[in-house]
Amino acid sequence: MIGLRPYQEDVVNKARQAIQRGKKRIALVLGCGAGKSVIAGNIARMATEKHNDVMIYYLNNNYRNGSDILNFAKNIIRTNGY
């Protein structure tokens, strides 16, 4: 496992707190090079260690504006029944 930087640990902790408050869908937005893959991997590892399901979606630079991102999210919700 790759160790997390302090700001990455903060992101993971905030995501966990949101889940504990009952949130089912969480969006994490970080800048280029912030370690989004490392953070997502850490969250997925912790979830699977507790035998919980986790689904992680990545948006890349193909989504250039807010409406593209919103349509992507709506498709996820419609396709997966959330």
Long-range contacts (C-beta under 8 A, 24 or more apart in sequence): 1-42, 1-45, 2-38, 2-41, 2-42, 4-35, 4-38, 4-39, 4-42, 5-35, 7-34, 8-34, 8-35, 8-38, 8-39, 8-42, 11-39, 12-39, 12-42, 12-43, 12-46, 15-43, 16-43, 16-46, 24-82, 25-82, 55-80
